[in-house]
Amino acid sequence: MANTHVAYPVLGVYLILVLGAGIVAAIVNFRRQAAPHSDKVREHFLAGKGLGTFVWFWTMMATLFSGYSVSGIVNEAYNQGWMATRWIPGGVGLYIAFAVMAPRLHALSKRRGYFTISQVIFDRFSRPSSSSQYVAHALALLSFFCLQLPVFTYLITQFQSLGREVKTFTSNAITSTTAINVSAAVLLICDLLGGMRAVAFTDVLQGIVLFFGSIIFLIIQRTELGGLESAHDVWSVPKLNQSTRYWAVQHVPTKVNIVAYFDFVFKTTVAATMFPHLTARLFAAQNPRVIRKGMSLMVFTFFVVQFSSMVTGWVAIAAIPSLAKGQSAFGKLLQMVADRGGGQAFAAAMLLASAICAMMSTADSALLAFSQMWVRDIYTKYLRPRASQTEQLVFAKILSVVALVIGVTLGNYSIERGKPDLSGLFSLQNVTPIHVTPAVWLGLHWRGLRGEAVLVGFLAGLGVTIGLVFSKHNIQLSVGSDMTSTGLSSAWLGFVVNMGLVLILGVLMQHYPRMFGLQALPPPPPEDEVEEVGEEEDGCFKIPDANADPTVEAAVAAAKGIEPPSAAAAPDAKSAPTSLMMAAITPKCMANLGRFMPRHLEIGTHRDRTINPYLFAFMGLVLLFTVPFYRVPASWDGYVGAIGAWPFTSLLLSGVLSVLGAITFTYLWEDYKPVKERLLQPAGSLAELEMQVGAVQPAAAVAEGATAAAGADGKAAA
């Protein structure tokens, strides 16, 4: 049965709704971009940094849960049994790890207008944190290229999942190529028209469908297929353990698989915090409360979406004796349900739509993150420093088309070859981003960390990882994955080298700088020399009564590199009084110009209450015990209900960890107060303004509000 009589209308209505949400977002974008002094680039990439709690929660959830969460986990649970539970502690650990960076990244983005992680890294390790600006450039470029890998693996994964599921469900009546191309066209329209706002609006729709679709499938698999209890009666029979699939649900994993379980959980916890489509949500949130509320709820969603996928895979072990080449367990199970009647067919088609929601919501975010990084980290920094906002958006949209073509091509190619599979793609996805973590996690909290220490660790760790990935030590290279014979991945081994070198060299360079030919860092500013980030602050110019004065309006427009609302009526910016041109123009406003503005980021010495060392050590211990290292490898495992004893323990501890994470975000979160930065002095031209920005030093060196003469003396002394 092809099921096309239900697949076509259900999927057609879904795609129309996604397009409708994207068009609504495009209209909102158009209106906001038409306003005086609007930042079109910020509106396109970050929805004006104004996502509220409801939209932010659903877009974060929909972006996280991708083709892995539906197709990949189901197939993994079907083939490897309880090993699939690793996705839940890994996901919960990931969102708790965001507490290390979210308060500071969000506040700095509001203050300085950051769009990407590489921008933060460049400013943080600019002089005097490095002996040369070349170190900061090297770190920013390395980070940029390392963060490109997850973008393409995500795109390939989503298209691979989508094509395979639709093809399986419709018995190839709708080919994988057709499904991929149609979904790609919808994604491209939404991305080009509405940017982040379109992604967020469609994510609300897709997240709700995915969330409740997962609950519905938990019910369906029980009513139609007997659920875990019936499946347990089949696959728990000892004499069936000759089959690898049945053996996996009767025993504790082998020693290598236990190590691999640990590697996956902790590698995901570390590496996925760097994924650009996830960190973009930290930059786009309206205020810290949005992130706090969203994250405190996010840690529990894994027990709905991903647990539903696991149950689906475990039930499929008993329901589907074997799969034909190219089929997926999820799609085959849906097909079995659909064959039982018209109502079941409609329910199965709805579940397929929820799976497609997971895939498309992640693909569009990856696509947007790709163009965002190229515009901010390469185009306006090195190629076209004075590019107008219109030029930036045109360049971004061209790149989106290019990235989508590559993703679609590789997605179709991977389906034809059958490798790498979804788990392999996820393994490869973590290979390079994990090496950006020390620069961000340590750089945001350790003032004495020098750029040279980070660069050495980065290069050494990345070299170890790449060398192992493409060597004979990677026993899964032939299937496009990453694992050594010990069970550890090349990415994790390289990360240990990276982090170890950064810590050792960082301490030595901080306390013995002359040993390395470095100058001592300037003294830190007093802890009270900080200022809260305003509720409406967004890294933009704030000039009083700009609408009432066309002279000021023109000056602001020229300073931001945009066209004045009325070019004919506006005078040349250079003719405007310099006091007007520089009114309220501070370093915190400059990043949104879309130009390369080297400015050292002073983080101070205050330790955030959010990073409670005792609580984080305890949570790390709980996360460790989700790994069954305390059990005898390959031994017989008992059952708690219909679930094995060790995976039941892992899931229980993951639930405890979720509660601790919610407490961290709800009660321990401390809003970060950036160090004060002095006002820039009056300038008669944009060139002078850029020179001043490059010369800005931390507030400890020059007090905010200094006079023009004092500012000049300070620069000369520096």
Residue pairs with C-beta under 8 A, 6 or more apart in sequence:
1 171
1 335
1 338
1 339
2 170
2 171
2 173
3 169
3 170
3 171
3 173
3 335
3 338
3 345
3 348
3 349
4 170
4 173
4 174
5 345
6 338
6 342
6 345
6 346
6 348
6 349
7 166
7 169
7 170
7 173
7 174
7 349
7 352
10 346
10 349
10 350
10 352
10 353
11 166
11 349
11 352
11 353
11 356
14 209
14 353
14 356
14 357
15 182
15 183
15 186
17 205
18 186
18 190
18 202
18 205
18 206
18 360
19 186
19 189
19 190
21 190
21 198
21 201
21 202
21 204
21 205
22 186
22 189
22 190
22 193
22 194
22 198
22 201
22 202
23 193
23 194
24 201
25 190
25 193
25 194
25 195
25 197
25 198
25 199
25 200
25 201
25 202
26 193
26 194
26 197
26 198
28 194
28 197
29 43
29 44
29 193
29 194
29 195
29 197
29 198
32 38
32 43
32 48
33 40
33 43
36 546
36 547
36 553
36 565
37 540
37 541
37 546
37 553
37 556
37 557
37 560
37 562
39 48
39 389
39 540
39 560
39 592
40 389
40 390
40 393
40 562
41 375
41 389
41 392
41 393
41 592
41 594
42 48
42 49
42 113
42 115
42 538
42 539
42 540
42 592
43 195
43 197
44 195
44 196
44 393
44 396
45 115
45 195
45 196
45 280
45 368
45 372
45 375
45 396
46 115
46 196
46 280
46 283
46 284
47 195
47 196
47 197
47 200
47 284
48 197
48 538
49 109
49 110
49 283
49 284
49 285
49 286
49 538
49 539
50 284
50 286
50 538
51 59
51 200
51 281
51 284
51 285
51 286
51 290
52 286
52 290
53 289
53 290
53 293
53 294
54 204
55 200
55 201
55 203
55 204
56 200
56 281
56 284
56 285
56 286
56 290
56 291
56 294
57 207
57 293
57 294
57 297
57 298
58 200
58 203
58 204
58 207
58 208
59 199
59 200
59 203
59 204
59 207
59 281
59 361
59 365
60 278
60 281
60 294
60 298
61 203
61 207
61 210
61 211
61 298
61 301
61 305
62 203
62 204
62 206
62 207
62 210
62 357
62 358
62 361
62 362
63 203
63 277
63 278
63 281
63 361
63 362
63 365
64 91
64 278
64 298
64 362
65 207
65 210
65 301
65 305
65 306
65 358
65 361
65 362
66 154
66 157
66 158
66 161
66 358
66 359
66 361
66 362
66 363
67 157
67 158
67 160
67 161
67 162
67 358
67 359
67 362
67 422
68 87
68 157
68 161
68 422
68 423
68 426
69 87
69 305
69 306
69 309
69 358
70 161
70 165
70 309
70 330
70 354
70 355
70 358
70 359
71 161
71 164
71 165
71 328
71 330
71 331
71 355
71 359
71 422
72 157
72 161
72 421
72 422
72 423
72 426
73 84
73 87
73 306
73 309
73 310
73 313
74 309
74 310
74 312
74 313
74 316
74 328
74 329
74 330
74 333
75 313
75 328
75 329
75 330
75 421
75 422
75 423
76 83
76 84
76 313
76 422
76 423
77 84
77 309
77 310
77 311
77 312
77 313
77 314
77 316
77 317
77 329
78 245
78 313
78 314
78 316
78 317
78 320
78 323
78 329
79 244
79 245
79 248
80 248
81 245
81 248
81 249
81 314
81 317
81 644
82 248
82 249
82 253
82 643
82 644
82 646
82 647
83 248
83 253
83 257
83 261
84 309
84 310
84 313
85 310
85 647
85 650
85 651
86 261
86 264
86 265
86 650
87 302
87 306
87 310
88 302
88 303
88 306
88 307
88 650
88 651
88 654
89 265
89 623
89 626
89 627
89 650
89 653
89 654
89 657
90 264
90 265
90 266
90 267
90 268
90 269
91 268
91 302
91 306
92 299
92 302
92 623
92 654
92 657
92 658
92 661
93 265
93 266
93 268
93 269
93 623
93 657
94 268
94 269
94 272
94 273
95 295
95 298
95 299
95 661
96 269
96 299
96 619
96 657
96 660
96 661
96 664
97 269
97 270
97 273
98 273
98 282
98 295
99 295
99 610
99 611
99 661
99 664
99 665
99 668
99 669
100 273
100 441
100 444
100 445
100 610
100 611
101 273
101 282
101 440
101 441
101 444
102 282
102 291
102 295
103 288
103 608
103 610
103 669
103 670
103 671
103 672
104 444
104 445
104 603
104 608
104 672
105 114
105 120
105 279
105 282
105 283
105 444
106 282
106 283
106 285
106 288
106 291
106 672
107 288
107 533
107 671
107 672
107 673
107 674
108 114
108 120
108 601
108 672
108 674
109 115
109 282
109 283
109 539
110 533
110 534
110 537
110 538
110 539
111 533
111 537
111 539
111 588
111 674
112 123
112 539
112 587
112 588
112 590
112 591
112 599
112 601
113 538
113 539
113 540
113 588
113 589
113 590
113 591
113 592
114 120
114 283
114 539
114 591
115 280
115 283
115 372
115 376
115 591
116 144
116 276
116 279
116 372
116 373
116 376
116 377
117 143
117 147
117 274
117 276
117 279
117 436
117 440
118 140
118 141
118 143
118 144
118 147
118 373
118 376
118 377
119 140
119 376
119 377
119 591
120 440
120 443
120 444
120 601
121 136
121 139
121 140
121 143
121 436
121 439
121 440
121 443
122 136
122 137
122 139
122 140
122 598
123 136
123 598
123 599
123 600
123 601
124 439
124 443
124 444
124 601
124 603
125 135
125 136
125 139
125 439
125 443
125 450
125 451
125 454
126 133
126 136
126 451
126 598
126 599
126 600
126 601
127 133
127 136
127 600
128 519
128 521
128 522
128 600
129 136
129 449
129 450
129 451
129 521
129 600
130 136
130 450
130 451
130 452
131 451
131 452
131 517
131 518
131 519
133 598
135 451
135 452
135 455
136 451
136 598
138 455
139 439
139 451
139 454
139 455
139 458
140 377
141 377
142 435
142 436
142 455
142 458
142 459
142 462
143 436
143 439
144 373
144 377
144 378
145 432
146 274
146 432
146 433
146 435
146 436
146 462
147 274
147 275
147 276
147 373
147 432
147 433
147 436
148 370
148 373
149 428
149 429
149 431
149 432
149 433
150 274
150 275
150 276
150 277
150 366
150 429
150 430
150 433
151 276
151 277
151 366
151 367
151 369
151 370
151 373
151 403
152 366
152 370
152 403
152 406
152 407
152 410
153 425
153 426
153 428
153 429
154 275
154 277
154 362
154 363
154 366
154 429
155 363
155 366
155 367
155 403
155 404
155 406
155 407
155 410
155 411
156 407
156 410
156 411
156 414
156 425
157 362
157 422
157 425
157 426
157 429
158 359
158 360
158 362
158 363
158 366
158 407
158 411
159 180
159 183
159 184
159 359
159 363
159 407
159 408
159 410
159 411
159 412
160 411
160 414
160 415
160 422
160 425
161 355
161 359
161 422
162 176
162 179
162 180
162 183
162 356
162 359
162 360
163 175
163 176
163 177
163 179
163 180
163 411
163 412
163 415
164 176
164 326
164 327
164 328
164 331
164 415
165 328
165 330
165 331
165 334
165 352
165 355
165 356
166 174
166 176
166 179
166 331
166 352
166 356
167 174
167 175
167 176
167 179
167 326
167 331
168 326
168 327
168 328
168 330
168 331
168 332
168 334
168 335
169 331
169 334
169 335
169 338
169 348
169 349
169 352
171 335
176 412
176 415
177 412
180 408
180 411
180 412
181 408
183 356
183 359
183 360
183 363
184 404
184 407
184 408
186 360
187 360
187 363
187 364
187 367
187 404
188 367
188 400
188 401
188 404
190 198
190 199
190 202
190 364
191 198
191 199
191 364
191 367
191 368
191 397
191 400
192 397
192 400
194 201
195 368
196 280
196 284
196 368
198 364
199 361
199 364
199 365
199 368
200 284
202 360
202 361
202 364
203 361
203 365
205 357
206 357
206 358
206 360
206 361
207 357
207 361
209 353
209 354
209 357
210 305
210 354
210 355
210 357
210 358
210 361
211 301
211 304
211 305
212 354
213 350
213 351
213 353
213 354
213 355
213 357
214 304
214 305
214 308
214 309
214 354
215 304
215 308
216 347
216 350
216 351
216 354
217 308
217 312
217 351
217 354
218 308
218 311
220 337
220 344
220 347
220 348
220 351
221 227
221 311
221 312
221 315
221 333
222 228
224 337
224 340
224 344
225 231
225 315
225 319
225 333
225 336
225 337
226 315
227 311
227 315
228 311
228 314
228 315
228 641
228 642
228 643
229 642
230 315
230 318
231 314
231 315
231 317
231 318
231 319
231 642
232 639
232 642
233 318
234 240
234 317
234 318
235 245
235 246
235 249
235 250
235 314
235 317
235 318
236 249
236 250
236 639
237 246
238 250
240 246
241 247
241 250
241 251
245 317
246 317
249 314
249 317
249 644
250 636
250 637
250 644
251 634
251 635
251 636
251 637
252 258
252 628
252 631
252 632
252 633
252 634
252 635
252 636
252 637
252 646
253 261
253 628
253 633
253 634
254 633
254 634
255 487
255 633
255 634
256 485
256 486
256 487
257 487
258 487
258 627
258 628
258 629
258 631
258 633
259 486
259 487
259 488
260 483
260 487
260 488
260 489
261 627
261 628
262 487
262 624
262 627
262 629
263 483
263 487
263 488
263 489
263 492
264 489
265 623
265 626
265 627
266 492
266 623
267 430
267 434
267 489
267 491
267 492
267 495
268 430
269 623
270 434
270 437
270 495
271 429
271 430
271 433
271 434
271 437
271 491
271 495
272 278
272 430
272 433
273 279
273 437
273 440
273 441
274 433
274 434
274 436
274 437
274 440
275 433
276 369
276 370
276 372
276 373
277 362
277 365
277 366
277 368
277 369
280 365
280 368
280 369
280 372
282 291
285 291
285 294
287 535
288 669
288 671
291 665
292 665
292 666
292 669
295 661
295 665
296 661
296 662
296 665
296 666
297 662
299 657
299 658
299 661
299 662
300 658
300 662
302 654
302 658
303 651
303 654
303 655
303 658
305 358
307 651
309 330
312 329
312 330
312 333
313 329
313 330
315 333
316 329
316 330
316 332
316 333
319 333
319 336
320 329
320 332
320 333
320 336
323 329
323 332
325 418
326 415
326 418
330 355
331 352
334 348
334 351
334 352
335 348
337 344
337 345
337 347
337 348
338 344
338 345
338 348
338 349
339 345
363 407
367 400
367 403
367 404
367 407
368 400
370 399
370 400
370 403
371 395
371 396
371 397
371 399
371 400
371 403
372 396
374 395
374 396
374 399
375 392
375 395
375 396
375 399
375 594
376 594
379 387
379 392
379 395
380 387
380 392
380 594
380 595
380 596
381 595
381 596
382 596
384 391
384 395
385 595
385 596
386 561
386 595
387 395
387 561
387 594
388 561
388 562
388 563
389 561
389 562
389 594
392 594
414 420
414 425
419 479
419 480
420 428
420 479
420 480
420 481
421 479
421 480
421 481
423 481
424 476
424 479
424 480
424 481
424 482
425 480
427 476
427 481
427 482
427 483
427 489
427 491
428 480
428 481
428 482
430 482
430 489
430 491
431 465
431 466
431 469
431 482
431 489
431 490
431 491
432 462
432 465
432 491
434 465
434 491
434 492
434 494
434 495
435 458
435 461
435 462
435 465
435 494
435 495
435 498
436 458
437 495
437 499
438 454
438 457
438 458
438 498
438 499
438 502
439 454
439 458
442 449
442 454
442 502
442 503
442 506
443 449
443 454
443 603
444 603
445 603
445 607
445 608
445 611
446 506
447 521
447 524
447 602
447 603
447 604
447 605
448 506
448 509
448 510
448 521
449 502
449 506
449 510
450 505
450 506
450 509
450 510
450 513
450 518
452 505
452 509
452 516
452 518
453 501
453 502
453 505
453 506
453 508
453 509
454 502
454 506
456 501
456 502
456 505
457 497
457 498
457 499
457 500
457 501
457 502
457 505
458 498
458 502
460 497
460 498
460 501
461 494
461 495
461 496
461 497
461 498
461 499
461 501
462 494
462 498
463 494
464 490
464 493
464 494
464 497
465 490
465 491
465 493
465 494
465 495
466 490
466 494
467 490
468 474
468 484
468 490
468 493
468 494
469 477
469 482
469 490
469 491
470 477
471 477
473 484
473 485
473 490
474 481
474 482
474 483
474 484
474 490
475 483
475 484
475 485
476 482
476 483
482 489
482 490
482 491
483 489
484 490
484 493
508 515
508 516
509 515
509 516
509 518
510 521
513 519
513 520
513 521
522 697
522 698
522 700
522 701
523 700
524 602
524 604
524 605
524 700
525 602
525 604
525 675
525 676
525 698
525 699
525 700
526 700
527 604
527 605
527 606
529 604
529 675
529 676
529 699
529 700
530 604
530 606
530 673
530 674
530 675
530 676
531 673
531 674
531 676
532 671
532 673
533 671
533 672
533 673
533 674
537 588
538 592
539 588
539 589
539 591
539 592
540 589
540 592
541 556
541 559
541 560
541 584
541 585
541 589
542 584
542 589
543 552
543 556
543 580
543 583
543 584
543 585
544 583
544 584
545 552
546 552
546 553
546 556
547 553
549 580
550 566
550 569
550 570
550 571
551 570
551 571
551 576
551 577
551 580
552 576
552 580
552 583
553 564
553 565
553 570
554 564
554 570
554 571
554 572
554 573
554 576
555 573
555 576
555 580
555 581
557 563
557 564
557 565
557 570
557 573
558 564
558 572
558 573
558 574
558 581
558 686
559 573
559 581
559 585
559 593
559 686
559 689
560 592
560 593
561 593
561 594
561 595
561 686
564 570
573 581
573 686
574 684
574 685
578 682
578 683
578 684
579 682
581 682
581 683
581 684
582 679
582 680
582 681
582 682
582 683
582 689
585 679
585 680
585 689
586 677
586 678
586 679
586 680
587 599
587 677
587 678
587 680
587 693
587 696
588 674
588 677
590 597
590 599
590 693
591 597
591 599
595 690
597 690
597 693
597 694
598 693
598 694
599 693
599 694
599 696
600 696
600 697
600 698
602 675
602 677
602 698
602 699
602 700
603 675
604 675
606 673
608 670
608 672
609 668
609 670
610 664
610 668
610 669
610 670
612 664
612 668
615 660
615 664
615 668
618 660
619 657
619 660
619 661
619 664
622 653
622 656
622 657
622 660
623 653
623 657
625 649
625 653
626 649
626 650
626 653
626 654
626 657
627 650
628 646
628 649
628 650
631 637
631 646
637 644
637 645
637 646
638 644
638 645
639 645
640 648
641 648
643 651
675 698
675 699
676 699
676 704
677 696
677 698
677 699
677 704
678 696
678 699
678 702
678 703
678 704
678 705
678 706
678 711
679 704
679 705
679 706
680 689
680 692
680 693
680 696
681 692
681 706
681 708
681 711
681 712
682 708
683 689
683 692
692 711
695 715
695 718
697 714
697 718
701 714
701 718
702 710
702 711
702 714
706 714
